[in-house]
Amino acid sequence: MSELILYAILFVLLIGHCLLAGKMYRAVHEDLSLSLQEKNAWKLKALIFPAYFWGQYKKK
């Protein structure tokens, strides 16, 4: 039973990670002030730690 709970928690974390990365992708893609290289750099960062870099992107 504990294994099932662990898998459920991991699944929720993975879904959250994907949704936040997708949200950041859309925001970066729509930002016309960024160059292509900057957009690609932010998108790559979104794949690694989307919650941390979303905050960094919003500060910028």
C-alpha positions in Angstrom: 0.0 0.0 0.0 2.8 2.4 0.8 4.3 1.7 -2.6 1.0 2.8 -4.3 1.0 6.0 -2.2 4.6 6.7 -3.3 3.7 6.2 -7.0 0.7 8.5 -6.6 2.8 11.2 -5.1 5.4 10.9 -7.8 2.8 11.0 -10.5 1.3 14.2 -9.0 4.7 15.8 -8.9 5.4 14.8 -12.5 2.1 16.2 -13.7 2.7 19.5 -11.8 6.2 19.7 -13.3 4.9 19.2 -16.8 2.1 21.7 -16.4 4.3 24.4 -15.0 6.9 23.8 -17.7 4.2 24.1 -20.3 3.0 27.4 -18.8 6.5 28.8 -18.8 6.9 27.6 -22.4 3.8 29.6 -23.5 4.8 32.7 -21.6 8.4 32.7 -23.0 7.2 31.9 -26.5 4.7 34.9 -26.4 7.4 37.3 -25.1 8.4 39.4 -28.1 11.2 41.2 -26.2 13.3 38.1 -26.1 15.6 36.9 -28.9 15.5 33.4 -30.2 18.6 32.4 -28.2 17.1 33.8 -25.0 13.8 32.0 -25.6 15.6 28.7 -26.1 17.7 29.3 -22.9 14.5 29.9 -20.9 12.8 26.9 -22.4 15.7 24.7 -21.5 15.7 26.0 -18.0 12.0 25.3 -17.8 12.6 21.6 -18.5 15.0 21.3 -15.5 13.5 23.3 -12.7 10.3 25.0 -13.9 9.2 26.3 -10.4 12.6 28.0 -9.7 13.1 29.4 -13.1 9.5 30.6 -13.4 10.2 32.9 -10.5 13.5 34.0 -12.1 11.7 34.7 -15.3 9.0 36.7 -13.7 11.6 38.9 -11.8 13.3 39.7 -15.2 
